[in-house]
Amino acid sequence: MNGPKGPDVSPDLQWLPVVSFLQLVFDMAIALDVPIGHGHIYAFDHIRPWIEVTRPEGWTNDGLARMQHVLRQREEE
């Protein structure tokens, strides 16, 4: 919690050993319906960082564009 916080995270957020742990456990258990791009529900635009980290062999920008298009279509269904 020392690093830069996301734009939707309170600047007052701080770690309190037992309290923060219990809050985190409770939040992870019930935070199942969050908007795309928050929590662990990644937005289609968040694919590029995963590609940079995993460096899949043979990946191209055209492949990324096709995958984003398919994922957006599925979201609209």
N, CA, C and O atoms as a Maestro MAE file, in Angstrom:
{
 s_m_m2io_version
 :::
 2.0.0
}

f_m_ct {
 s_m_title
 :::
 protein
 m_atom[308] {
  # First column is atom index #
  i_m_mmod_type
  r_m_x_coord
  r_m_y_coord
  r_m_z_coord
  i_m_residue_number
  s_m_chain_name
  s_m_pdb_residue_name
  s_m_pdb_atom_name
  i_m_atomic_number
  :::
  1 25 0.808 -1.191 0.000 1 A "MET " " N  " 7
  2 3 0.000 0.000 0.000 1 A "MET " " CA " 6
  3 2 0.856 1.261 0.000 1 A "MET " " C  " 6
  4 15 0.339 2.365 0.170 1 A "MET " " O  " 8
  5 25 2.163 1.097 -0.191 2 A "ASN " " N  " 7
  6 3 3.042 2.255 -0.230 2 A "ASN " " CA " 6
  7 2 3.121 2.890 -1.604 2 A "ASN " " C  " 6
  8 15 3.428 4.076 -1.723 2 A "ASN " " O  " 8
  9 25 2.847 2.108 -2.649 3 A "GLY " " N  " 7
  10 3 2.966 2.615 -4.010 3 A "GLY " " CA " 6
  11 2 1.852 3.577 -4.364 3 A "GLY " " C  " 6
  12 15 0.967 3.845 -3.552 3 A "GLY " " O  " 8
  13 25 1.899 4.093 -5.577 4 A "PRO " " N  " 7
  14 3 0.824 4.994 -5.994 4 A "PRO " " CA " 6
  15 2 -0.512 4.252 -6.025 4 A "PRO " " C  " 6
  16 15 -0.597 3.124 -6.511 4 A "PRO " " O  " 8
  17 25 -1.527 4.887 -5.511 5 A "LYS " " N  " 7
  18 3 -2.857 4.272 -5.464 5 A "LYS " " CA " 6
  19 2 -3.622 4.608 -6.736 5 A "LYS " " C  " 6
  20 15 -3.363 5.628 -7.374 5 A "LYS " " O  " 8
  21 25 -4.558 3.752 -7.097 6 A "GLY " " N  " 7
  22 3 -5.397 3.992 -8.260 6 A "GLY " " CA " 6
  23 2 -6.255 5.229 -8.059 6 A "GLY " " C  " 6
  24 15 -6.430 5.692 -6.932 6 A "GLY " " O  " 8
  25 25 -6.794 5.768 -9.155 7 A "PRO " " N  " 7
  26 3 -7.575 6.998 -9.065 7 A "PRO " " CA " 6
  27 2 -8.869 6.843 -8.259 7 A "PRO " " C  " 6
  28 15 -9.436 7.830 -7.790 7 A "PRO " " O  " 8
  29 25 -9.328 5.603 -8.101 8 A "ASP " " N  " 7
  30 3 -10.565 5.379 -7.357 8 A "ASP " " CA " 6
  31 2 -10.317 4.878 -5.937 8 A "ASP " " C  " 6
  32 15 -11.241 4.407 -5.274 8 A "ASP " " O  " 8
  33 25 -9.073 4.977 -5.468 9 A "VAL " " N  " 7
  34 3 -8.712 4.551 -4.119 9 A "VAL " " CA " 6
  35 2 -8.486 5.784 -3.253 9 A "VAL " " C  " 6
  36 15 -7.780 6.713 -3.646 9 A "VAL " " O  " 8
  37 25 -9.084 5.779 -2.094 10 A "SER " " N  " 7
  38 3 -8.964 6.918 -1.187 10 A "SER " " CA " 6
  39 2 -7.504 7.174 -0.814 10 A "SER " " C  " 6
  40 15 -6.770 6.237 -0.502 10 A "SER " " O  " 8
  41 25 -7.083 8.432 -0.846 11 A "PRO " " N  " 7
  42 3 -5.711 8.741 -0.428 11 A "PRO " " CA " 6
  43 2 -5.499 8.492 1.066 11 A "PRO " " C  " 6
  44 15 -4.361 8.444 1.532 11 A "PRO " " O  " 8
  45 25 -6.585 8.334 1.810 12 A "ASP " " N  " 7
  46 3 -6.490 8.080 3.246 12 A "ASP " " CA " 6
  47 2 -6.295 6.593 3.574 12 A "ASP " " C  " 6
  48 15 -6.109 6.235 4.737 12 A "ASP " " O  " 8
  49 25 -6.336 5.740 2.563 13 A "LEU " " N  " 7
  50 3 -6.178 4.303 2.793 13 A "LEU " " CA " 6
  51 2 -4.801 4.037 3.389 13 A "LEU " " C  " 6
  52 15 -3.789 4.526 2.885 13 A "LEU " " O  " 8
  53 25 -4.774 3.259 4.462 14 A "GLN " " N  " 7
  54 3 -3.506 2.886 5.085 14 A "GLN " " CA " 6
  55 2 -3.612 1.483 5.666 14 A "GLN " " C  " 6
  56 15 -4.713 0.980 5.889 14 A "GLN " " O  " 8
  57 25 -2.489 0.864 5.906 15 A "TRP " " N  " 7
  58 3 -2.433 -0.498 6.436 15 A "TRP " " CA " 6
  59 2 -2.415 -0.465 7.956 15 A "TRP " " C  " 6
  60 15 -1.540 0.144 8.572 15 A "TRP " " O  " 8
  61 25 -3.393 -1.127 8.543 16 A "LEU " " N  " 7
  62 3 -3.438 -1.341 9.989 16 A "LEU " " CA " 6
  63 2 -3.436 -2.859 10.160 16 A "LEU " " C  " 6
  64 15 -4.424 -3.504 9.810 16 A "LEU " " O  " 8
  65 25 -2.373 -3.445 10.680 17 A "PRO " " N  " 7
  66 3 -2.132 -4.877 10.611 17 A "PRO " " CA " 6
  67 2 -3.345 -5.802 10.654 17 A "PRO " " C  " 6
  68 15 -3.609 -6.447 9.639 17 A "PRO " " O  " 8
  69 25 -4.064 -5.914 11.685 18 A "VAL " " N  " 7
  70 3 -5.176 -6.867 11.755 18 A "VAL " " CA " 6
  71 2 -6.418 -6.308 11.059 18 A "VAL " " C  " 6
  72 15 -7.099 -7.028 10.330 18 A "VAL " " O  " 8
  73 25 -6.705 -5.049 11.278 19 A "VAL " " N  " 7
  74 3 -7.907 -4.424 10.720 19 A "VAL " " CA " 6
  75 2 -7.892 -4.463 9.195 19 A "VAL " " C  " 6
  76 15 -8.873 -4.885 8.584 19 A "VAL " " O  " 8
  77 25 -6.815 -4.037 8.580 20 A "SER " " N  " 7
  78 3 -6.739 -4.000 7.116 20 A "SER " " CA " 6
  79 2 -6.827 -5.400 6.522 20 A "SER " " C  " 6
  80 15 -7.462 -5.599 5.486 20 A "SER " " O  " 8
  81 25 -6.194 -6.366 7.172 21 A "PHE " " N  " 7
  82 3 -6.259 -7.738 6.683 21 A "PHE " " CA " 6
  83 2 -7.702 -8.241 6.680 21 A "PHE " " C  " 6
  84 15 -8.156 -8.820 5.693 21 A "PHE " " O  " 8
  85 25 -8.416 -8.023 7.770 22 A "LEU " " N  " 7
  86 3 -9.809 -8.474 7.848 22 A "LEU " " CA " 6
  87 2 -10.685 -7.743 6.834 22 A "LEU " " C  " 6
  88 15 -11.565 -8.351 6.224 22 A "LEU " " O  " 8
  89 25 -10.453 -6.454 6.651 23 A "GLN " " N  " 7
  90 3 -11.217 -5.704 5.654 23 A "GLN " " CA " 6
  91 2 -10.945 -6.259 4.255 23 A "GLN " " C  " 6
  92 15 -11.873 -6.403 3.460 23 A "GLN " " O  " 8
  93 25 -9.710 -6.563 3.953 24 A "LEU " " N  " 7
  94 3 -9.353 -7.098 2.658 24 A "LEU " " CA " 6
  95 2 -10.005 -8.460 2.422 24 A "LEU " " C  " 6
  96 15 -10.550 -8.710 1.346 24 A "LEU " " O  " 8
  97 25 -9.954 -9.325 3.406 25 A "VAL " " N  " 7
  98 3 -10.572 -10.648 3.281 25 A "VAL " " CA " 6
  99 2 -12.069 -10.515 3.034 25 A "VAL " " C  " 6
  100 15 -12.615 -11.182 2.155 25 A "VAL " " O  " 8
  101 25 -12.728 -9.668 3.796 26 A "PHE " " N  " 7
  102 3 -14.166 -9.463 3.643 26 A "PHE " " CA " 6
  103 2 -14.472 -8.870 2.269 26 A "PHE " " C  " 6
  104 15 -15.398 -9.323 1.595 26 A "PHE " " O  " 8
  105 25 -13.714 -7.872 1.849 27 A "ASP " " N  " 7
  106 3 -13.937 -7.224 0.556 27 A "ASP " " CA " 6
  107 2 -13.769 -8.209 -0.593 27 A "ASP " " C  " 6
  108 15 -14.585 -8.223 -1.515 27 A "ASP " " O  " 8
  109 25 -12.734 -9.027 -0.554 28 A "MET " " N  " 7
  110 3 -12.500 -9.999 -1.625 28 A "MET " " CA " 6
  111 2 -13.612 -11.039 -1.681 28 A "MET " " C  " 6
  112 15 -13.918 -11.560 -2.753 28 A "MET " " O  " 8
  113 25 -14.210 -11.341 -0.556 29 A "ALA " " N  " 7
  114 3 -15.272 -12.346 -0.519 29 A "ALA " " CA " 6
  115 2 -16.580 -11.833 -1.117 29 A "ALA " " C  " 6
  116 15 -17.353 -12.612 -1.675 29 A "ALA " " O  " 8
  117 25 -16.829 -10.540 -1.005 30 A "ILE " " N  " 7
  118 3 -18.119 -10.027 -1.484 30 A "ILE " " CA " 6
  119 2 -18.017 -9.149 -2.730 30 A "ILE " " C  " 6
  120 15 -19.044 -8.806 -3.317 30 A "ILE " " O  " 8
  121 25 -16.822 -8.782 -3.143 31 A "ALA " " N  " 7
  122 3 -16.658 -7.881 -4.289 31 A "ALA " " CA " 6
  123 2 -16.691 -8.671 -5.597 31 A "ALA " " C  " 6
  124 15 -15.680 -8.784 -6.291 31 A "ALA " " O  " 8
  125 25 -17.854 -9.210 -5.921 32 A "LEU " " N  " 7
  126 3 -17.969 -10.048 -7.108 32 A "LEU " " CA " 6
  127 2 -18.632 -9.334 -8.284 32 A "LEU " " C  " 6
  128 15 -18.610 -9.839 -9.406 32 A "LEU " " O  " 8
  129 25 -19.213 -8.176 -8.038 33 A "ASP " " N  " 7
  130 3 -19.947 -7.481 -9.090 33 A "ASP " " CA " 6
  131 2 -19.456 -6.042 -9.188 33 A "ASP " " C  " 6
  132 15 -20.160 -5.098 -8.830 33 A "ASP " " O  " 8
  133 25 -18.235 -5.899 -9.681 34 A "VAL " " N  " 7
  134 3 -17.655 -4.566 -9.825 34 A "VAL " " CA " 6
  135 2 -17.611 -4.209 -11.306 34 A "VAL " " C  " 6
  136 15 -17.615 -5.101 -12.154 34 A "VAL " " O  " 8
  137 25 -17.569 -2.921 -11.630 35 A "PRO " " N  " 7
  138 3 -17.514 -2.524 -13.044 35 A "PRO " " CA " 6
  139 2 -16.222 -2.988 -13.710 35 A "PRO " " C  " 6
  140 15 -15.191 -3.142 -13.055 35 A "PRO " " O  " 8
  141 25 -16.295 -3.206 -15.017 36 A "ILE " " N  " 7
  142 3 -15.104 -3.594 -15.779 36 A "ILE " " CA " 6
  143 2 -14.036 -2.524 -15.600 36 A "ILE " " C  " 6
  144 15 -14.308 -1.328 -15.699 36 A "ILE " " O  " 8
  145 25 -12.818 -2.979 -15.335 37 A "GLY " " N  " 7
  146 3 -11.697 -2.072 -15.132 37 A "GLY " " CA " 6
  147 2 -11.383 -1.819 -13.675 37 A "GLY " " C  " 6
  148 15 -10.427 -1.109 -13.362 37 A "GLY " " O  " 8
  149 25 -12.178 -2.393 -12.767 38 A "HIS " " N  " 7
  150 3 -11.953 -2.219 -11.331 38 A "HIS " " CA " 6
  151 2 -11.755 -3.587 -10.686 38 A "HIS " " C  " 6
  152 15 -12.218 -4.603 -11.204 38 A "HIS " " O  " 8
  153 25 -11.072 -3.598 -9.567 39 A "GLY " " N  " 7
  154 3 -10.837 -4.867 -8.873 39 A "GLY " " CA " 6
  155 2 -10.069 -5.820 -9.777 39 A "GLY " " C  " 6
  156 15 -9.066 -5.439 -10.380 39 A "GLY " " O  " 8
  157 25 -10.538 -7.050 -9.868 40 A "HIS " " N  " 7
  158 3 -9.905 -8.046 -10.726 40 A "HIS " " CA " 6
  159 2 -10.730 -8.301 -11.969 40 A "HIS " " C  " 6
  160 15 -10.608 -9.357 -12.590 40 A "HIS " " O  " 8
  161 25 -11.564 -7.352 -12.338 41 A "ILE " " N  " 7
  162 3 -12.326 -7.415 -13.582 41 A "ILE " " CA " 6
  163 2 -11.625 -6.463 -14.545 41 A "ILE " " C  " 6
  164 15 -11.846 -5.252 -14.503 41 A "ILE " " O  " 8
  165 25 -10.788 -7.012 -15.405 42 A "TYR " " N  " 7
  166 3 -9.940 -6.185 -16.246 42 A "TYR " " CA " 6
  167 2 -10.679 -5.688 -17.480 42 A "TYR " " C  " 6
  168 15 -11.492 -6.413 -18.053 42 A "TYR " " O  " 8
  169 25 -10.402 -4.465 -17.886 43 A "ALA " " N  " 7
  170 3 -10.998 -3.875 -19.076 43 A "ALA " " CA " 6
  171 2 -10.233 -4.346 -20.308 43 A "ALA " " C  " 6
  172 15 -9.084 -4.777 -20.215 43 A "ALA " " O  " 8
  173 25 -10.883 -4.257 -21.450 44 A "PHE " " N  " 7
  174 3 -10.245 -4.689 -22.692 44 A "PHE " " CA " 6
  175 2 -8.973 -3.889 -22.968 44 A "PHE " " C  " 6
  176 15 -8.021 -4.406 -23.552 44 A "PHE " " O  " 8
  177 25 -8.965 -2.641 -22.548 45 A "ASP " " N  " 7
  178 3 -7.786 -1.815 -22.763 45 A "ASP " " CA " 6
  179 2 -6.632 -2.201 -21.852 45 A "ASP " " C  " 6
  180 15 -5.519 -1.704 -22.025 45 A "ASP " " O  " 8
  181 25 -6.876 -3.076 -20.890 46 A "HIS " " N  " 7
  182 3 -5.821 -3.513 -19.973 46 A "HIS " " CA " 6
  183 2 -5.071 -4.731 -20.496 46 A "HIS " " C  " 6
  184 15 -4.232 -5.289 -19.789 46 A "HIS " " O  " 8
  185 25 -5.359 -5.147 -21.709 47 A "ILE " " N  " 7
  186 3 -4.707 -6.330 -22.274 47 A "ILE " " CA " 6
  187 2 -3.241 -6.050 -22.590 47 A "ILE " " C  " 6
  188 15 -2.379 -6.896 -22.353 47 A "ILE " " O  " 8
  189 25 -2.961 -4.867 -23.122 48 A "ARG " " N  " 7
  190 3 -1.580 -4.545 -23.537 48 A "ARG " " CA " 6
  191 2 -0.569 -4.728 -22.396 48 A "ARG " " C  " 6
  192 15 0.486 -5.315 -22.636 48 A "ARG " " O  " 8
  193 25 -0.837 -4.258 -21.168 49 A "PRO " " N  " 7
  194 3 0.149 -4.492 -20.098 49 A "PRO " " CA " 6
  195 2 0.403 -5.982 -19.835 49 A "PRO " " C  " 6
  196 15 1.531 -6.375 -19.538 49 A "PRO " " O  " 8
  197 25 -0.648 -6.813 -19.944 50 A "TRP " " N  " 7
  198 3 -0.438 -8.251 -19.748 50 A "TRP " " CA " 6
  199 2 0.472 -8.812 -20.834 50 A "TRP " " C  " 6
  200 15 1.314 -9.668 -20.565 50 A "TRP " " O  " 8
  201 25 0.300 -8.331 -22.050 51 A "ILE " " N  " 7
  202 3 1.158 -8.791 -23.141 51 A "ILE " " CA " 6
  203 2 2.602 -8.364 -22.889 51 A "ILE " " C  " 6
  204 15 3.532 -9.137 -23.118 51 A "ILE " " O  " 8
  205 25 2.787 -7.129 -22.415 52 A "GLU " " N  " 7
  206 3 4.133 -6.648 -22.128 52 A "GLU " " CA " 6
  207 2 4.810 -7.490 -21.038 52 A "GLU " " C  " 6
  208 15 6.013 -7.745 -21.097 52 A "GLU " " O  " 8
  209 25 4.029 -7.912 -20.054 53 A "VAL " " N  " 7
  210 3 4.590 -8.690 -18.941 53 A "VAL " " CA " 6
  211 2 4.858 -10.136 -19.359 53 A "VAL " " C  " 6
  212 15 5.906 -10.690 -19.026 53 A "VAL " " O  " 8
  213 25 3.930 -10.747 -20.080 54 A "THR " " N  " 7
  214 3 4.066 -12.168 -20.423 54 A "THR " " CA " 6
  215 2 4.846 -12.406 -21.700 54 A "THR " " C  " 6
  216 15 5.385 -13.495 -21.901 54 A "THR " " O  " 8
  217 25 4.916 -11.407 -22.564 55 A "ARG " " N  " 7
  218 3 5.640 -11.493 -23.833 55 A "ARG " " CA " 6
  219 2 5.352 -12.789 -24.597 55 A "ARG " " C  " 6
  220 15 6.263 -13.580 -24.840 55 A "ARG " " O  " 8
  221 25 4.076 -13.010 -24.979 56 A "PRO " " N  " 7
  222 3 3.769 -14.237 -25.724 56 A "PRO " " CA " 6
  223 2 4.488 -14.250 -27.078 56 A "PRO " " C  " 6
  224 15 4.551 -13.239 -27.777 56 A "PRO " " O  " 8
  225 25 5.017 -15.400 -27.420 57 A "GLU " " N  " 7
  226 3 5.786 -15.547 -28.654 57 A "GLU " " CA " 6
  227 2 4.886 -15.321 -29.877 57 A "GLU " " C  " 6
  228 15 3.789 -15.874 -29.958 57 A "GLU " " O  " 8
  229 25 5.350 -14.519 -30.806 58 A "GLY " " N  " 7
  230 3 4.624 -14.294 -32.045 58 A "GLY " " CA " 6
  231 2 3.462 -13.318 -31.948 58 A "GLY " " C  " 6
  232 15 2.685 -13.197 -32.895 58 A "GLY " " O  " 8
  233 25 3.327 -12.627 -30.838 59 A "TRP " " N  " 7
  234 3 2.200 -11.707 -30.661 59 A "TRP " " CA " 6
  235 2 2.430 -10.441 -31.487 59 A "TRP " " C  " 6
  236 15 3.546 -9.928 -31.564 59 A "TRP " " O  " 8
  237 25 1.346 -9.946 -32.107 60 A "THR " " N  " 7
  238 3 1.448 -8.737 -32.919 60 A "THR " " CA " 6
  239 2 0.394 -7.727 -32.493 60 A "THR " " C  " 6
  240 15 -0.561 -8.073 -31.798 60 A "THR " " O  " 8
  241 25 0.567 -6.492 -32.907 61 A "ASN " " N  " 7
  242 3 -0.445 -5.469 -32.633 61 A "ASN " " CA " 6
  243 2 -1.753 -5.789 -33.343 61 A "ASN " " C  " 6
  244 15 -2.829 -5.477 -32.831 61 A "ASN " " O  " 8
  245 25 -1.670 -6.414 -34.531 62 A "ASP " " N  " 7
  246 3 -2.892 -6.823 -35.240 62 A "ASP " " CA " 6
  247 2 -3.650 -7.876 -34.434 62 A "ASP " " C  " 6
  248 15 -4.878 -7.848 -34.363 62 A "ASP " " O  " 8
  249 25 -2.911 -8.799 -33.831 63 A "GLY " " N  " 7
  250 3 -3.537 -9.813 -32.985 63 A "GLY " " CA " 6
  251 2 -4.220 -9.177 -31.785 63 A "GLY " " C  " 6
  252 15 -5.315 -9.586 -31.398 63 A "GLY " " O  " 8
  253 25 -3.584 -8.191 -31.206 64 A "LEU " " N  " 7
  254 3 -4.169 -7.472 -30.076 64 A "LEU " " CA " 6
  255 2 -5.465 -6.782 -30.503 64 A "LEU " " C  " 6
  256 15 -6.475 -6.870 -29.804 64 A "LEU " " O  " 8
  257 25 -5.439 -6.100 -31.641 65 A "ALA " " N  " 7
  258 3 -6.636 -5.401 -32.126 65 A "ALA " " CA " 6
  259 2 -7.778 -6.382 -32.378 65 A "ALA " " C  " 6
  260 15 -8.925 -6.094 -32.035 65 A "ALA " " O  " 8
  261 25 -7.477 -7.541 -32.974 66 A "ARG " " N  " 7
  262 3 -8.523 -8.550 -33.226 66 A "ARG " " CA " 6
  263 2 -9.105 -9.070 -31.908 66 A "ARG " " C  " 6
  264 15 -10.320 -9.210 -31.769 66 A "ARG " " O  " 8
  265 25 -8.231 -9.352 -30.951 67 A "MET " " N  " 7
  266 3 -8.706 -9.873 -29.677 67 A "MET " " CA " 6
  267 2 -9.574 -8.843 -28.959 67 A "MET " " C  " 6
  268 15 -10.618 -9.198 -28.412 67 A "MET " " O  " 8
  269 25 -9.164 -7.576 -28.949 68 A "GLN " " N  " 7
  270 3 -9.969 -6.539 -28.311 68 A "GLN " " CA " 6
  271 2 -11.328 -6.403 -28.991 68 A "GLN " " C  " 6
  272 15 -12.343 -6.214 -28.320 68 A "GLN " " O  " 8
  273 25 -11.350 -6.497 -30.311 69 A "HIS " " N  " 7
  274 3 -12.612 -6.406 -31.045 69 A "HIS " " CA " 6
  275 2 -13.556 -7.546 -30.652 69 A "HIS " " C  " 6
  276 15 -14.739 -7.318 -30.396 69 A "HIS " " O  " 8
  277 25 -13.031 -8.765 -30.606 70 A "VAL " " N  " 7
  278 3 -13.854 -9.924 -30.239 70 A "VAL " " CA " 6
  279 2 -14.377 -9.786 -28.810 70 A "VAL " " C  " 6
  280 15 -15.548 -10.061 -28.552 70 A "VAL " " O  " 8
  281 25 -13.523 -9.364 -27.887 71 A "LEU " " N  " 7
  282 3 -13.944 -9.220 -26.499 71 A "LEU " " CA " 6
  283 2 -15.006 -8.135 -26.347 71 A "LEU " " C  " 6
  284 15 -15.944 -8.294 -25.565 71 A "LEU " " O  " 8
  285 25 -14.870 -7.038 -27.083 72 A "ARG " " N  " 7
  286 3 -15.889 -5.981 -27.021 72 A "ARG " " CA " 6
  287 2 -17.223 -6.476 -27.558 72 A "ARG " " C  " 6
  288 15 -18.277 -6.153 -27.009 72 A "ARG " " O  " 8
  289 25 -17.177 -7.263 -28.634 73 A "GLN " " N  " 7
  290 3 -18.416 -7.815 -29.184 73 A "GLN " " CA " 6
  291 2 -19.091 -8.726 -28.177 73 A "GLN " " C  " 6
  292 15 -20.313 -8.686 -28.033 73 A "GLN " " O  " 8
  293 25 -18.327 -9.539 -27.485 74 A "ARG " " N  " 7
  294 3 -18.908 -10.450 -26.488 74 A "ARG " " CA " 6
  295 2 -19.525 -9.668 -25.333 74 A "ARG " " C  " 6
  296 15 -20.558 -10.065 -24.794 74 A "ARG " " O  " 8
  297 25 -18.897 -8.563 -24.956 75 A "GLU " " N  " 7
  298 3 -19.425 -7.734 -23.862 75 A "GLU " " CA " 6
  299 2 -20.768 -7.129 -24.249 75 A "GLU " " C  " 6
  300 15 -21.641 -6.964 -23.398 75 A "GLU " " O  " 8
  301 25 -20.939 -6.797 -25.523 76 A "GLU " " N  " 7
  302 3 -22.166 -6.166 -25.988 76 A "GLU " " CA " 6
  303 2 -23.320 -7.147 -26.125 76 A "GLU " " C  " 6
  304 15 -24.477 -6.731 -26.179 76 A "GLU " " O  " 8
  305 25 -23.025 -8.450 -26.182 77 A "GLU " " N  " 7
  306 3 -24.079 -9.465 -26.339 77 A "GLU " " CA " 6
  307 2 -24.932 -9.607 -25.111 77 A "GLU " " C  " 6
  308 15 -25.857 -10.419 -25.092 77 A "GLU " " O  " 8
  :::
 }
 m_bond[307] {
  # First column is bond index #
  i_m_from
  i_m_to
  i_m_order
  :::
  1 1 2 1
  2 2 3 1
  3 3 4 2
  4 3 5 1
  5 5 6 1
  6 6 7 1
  7 7 8 2
  8 7 9 1
  9 9 10 1
  10 10 11 1
  11 11 12 2
  12 11 13 1
  13 13 14 1
  14 14 15 1
  15 15 16 2
  16 15 17 1
  17 17 18 1
  18 18 19 1
  19 19 20 2
  20 19 21 1
  21 21 22 1
  22 22 23 1
  23 23 24 2
  24 23 25 1
  25 25 26 1
  26 26 27 1
  27 27 28 2
  28 27 29 1
  29 29 30 1
  30 30 31 1
  31 31 32 2
  32 31 33 1
  33 33 34 1
  34 34 35 1
  35 35 36 2
  36 35 37 1
  37 37 38 1
  38 38 39 1
  39 39 40 2
  40 39 41 1
  41 41 42 1
  42 42 43 1
  43 43 44 2
  44 43 45 1
  45 45 46 1
  46 46 47 1
  47 47 48 2
  48 47 49 1
  49 49 50 1
  50 50 51 1
  51 51 52 2
  52 51 53 1
  53 53 54 1
  54 54 55 1
  55 55 56 2
  56 55 57 1
  57 57 58 1
  58 58 59 1
  59 59 60 2
  60 59 61 1
  61 61 62 1
  62 62 63 1
  63 63 64 2
  64 63 65 1
  65 65 66 1
  66 66 67 1
  67 67 68 2
  68 67 69 1
  69 69 70 1
  70 70 71 1
  71 71 72 2
  72 71 73 1
  73 73 74 1
  74 74 75 1
  75 75 76 2
  76 75 77 1
  77 77 78 1
  78 78 79 1
  79 79 80 2
  80 79 81 1
  81 81 82 1
  82 82 83 1
  83 83 84 2
  84 83 85 1
  85 85 86 1
  86 86 87 1
  87 87 88 2
  88 87 89 1
  89 89 90 1
  90 90 91 1
  91 91 92 2
  92 91 93 1
  93 93 94 1
  94 94 95 1
  95 95 96 2
  96 95 97 1
  97 97 98 1
  98 98 99 1
  99 99 100 2
  100 99 101 1
  101 101 102 1
  102 102 103 1
  103 103 104 2
  104 103 105 1
  105 105 106 1
  106 106 107 1
  107 107 108 2
  108 107 109 1
  109 109 110 1
  110 110 111 1
  111 111 112 2
  112 111 113 1
  113 113 114 1
  114 114 115 1
  115 115 116 2
  116 115 117 1
  117 117 118 1
  118 118 119 1
  119 119 120 2
  120 119 121 1
  121 121 122 1
  122 122 123 1
  123 123 124 2
  124 123 125 1
  125 125 126 1
  126 126 127 1
  127 127 128 2
  128 127 129 1
  129 129 130 1
  130 130 131 1
  131 131 132 2
  132 131 133 1
  133 133 134 1
  134 134 135 1
  135 135 136 2
  136 135 137 1
  137 137 138 1
  138 138 139 1
  139 139 140 2
  140 139 141 1
  141 141 142 1
  142 142 143 1
  143 143 144 2
  144 143 145 1
  145 145 146 1
  146 146 147 1
  147 147 148 2
  148 147 149 1
  149 149 150 1
  150 150 151 1
  151 151 152 2
  152 151 153 1
  153 153 154 1
  154 154 155 1
  155 155 156 2
  156 155 157 1
  157 157 158 1
  158 158 159 1
  159 159 160 2
  160 159 161 1
  161 161 162 1
  162 162 163 1
  163 163 164 2
  164 163 165 1
  165 165 166 1
  166 166 167 1
  167 167 168 2
  168 167 169 1
  169 169 170 1
  170 170 171 1
  171 171 172 2
  172 171 173 1
  173 173 174 1
  174 174 175 1
  175 175 176 2
  176 175 177 1
  177 177 178 1
  178 178 179 1
  179 179 180 2
  180 179 181 1
  181 181 182 1
  182 182 183 1
  183 183 184 2
  184 183 185 1
  185 185 186 1
  186 186 187 1
  187 187 188 2
  188 187 189 1
  189 189 190 1
  190 190 191 1
  191 191 192 2
  192 191 193 1
  193 193 194 1
  194 194 195 1
  195 195 196 2
  196 195 197 1
  197 197 198 1
  198 198 199 1
  199 199 200 2
  200 199 201 1
  201 201 202 1
  202 202 203 1
  203 203 204 2
  204 203 205 1
  205 205 206 1
  206 206 207 1
  207 207 208 2
  208 207 209 1
  209 209 210 1
  210 210 211 1
  211 211 212 2
  212 211 213 1
  213 213 214 1
  214 214 215 1
  215 215 216 2
  216 215 217 1
  217 217 218 1
  218 218 219 1
  219 219 220 2
  220 219 221 1
  221 221 222 1
  222 222 223 1
  223 223 224 2
  224 223 225 1
  225 225 226 1
  226 226 227 1
  227 227 228 2
  228 227 229 1
  229 229 230 1
  230 230 231 1
  231 231 232 2
  232 231 233 1
  233 233 234 1
  234 234 235 1
  235 235 236 2
  236 235 237 1
  237 237 238 1
  238 238 239 1
  239 239 240 2
  240 239 241 1
  241 241 242 1
  242 242 243 1
  243 243 244 2
  244 243 245 1
  245 245 246 1
  246 246 247 1
  247 247 248 2
  248 247 249 1
  249 249 250 1
  250 250 251 1
  251 251 252 2
  252 251 253 1
  253 253 254 1
  254 254 255 1
  255 255 256 2
  256 255 257 1
  257 257 258 1
  258 258 259 1
  259 259 260 2
  260 259 261 1
  261 261 262 1
  262 262 263 1
  263 263 264 2
  264 263 265 1
  265 265 266 1
  266 266 267 1
  267 267 268 2
  268 267 269 1
  269 269 270 1
  270 270 271 1
  271 271 272 2
  272 271 273 1
  273 273 274 1
  274 274 275 1
  275 275 276 2
  276 275 277 1
  277 277 278 1
  278 278 279 1
  279 279 280 2
  280 279 281 1
  281 281 282 1
  282 282 283 1
  283 283 284 2
  284 283 285 1
  285 285 286 1
  286 286 287 1
  287 287 288 2
  288 287 289 1
  289 289 290 1
  290 290 291 1
  291 291 292 2
  292 291 293 1
  293 293 294 1
  294 294 295 1
  295 295 296 2
  296 295 297 1
  297 297 298 1
  298 298 299 1
  299 299 300 2
  300 299 301 1
  301 301 302 1
  302 302 303 1
  303 303 304 2
  304 303 305 1
  305 305 306 1
  306 306 307 1
  307 307 308 2
  :::
 }
}
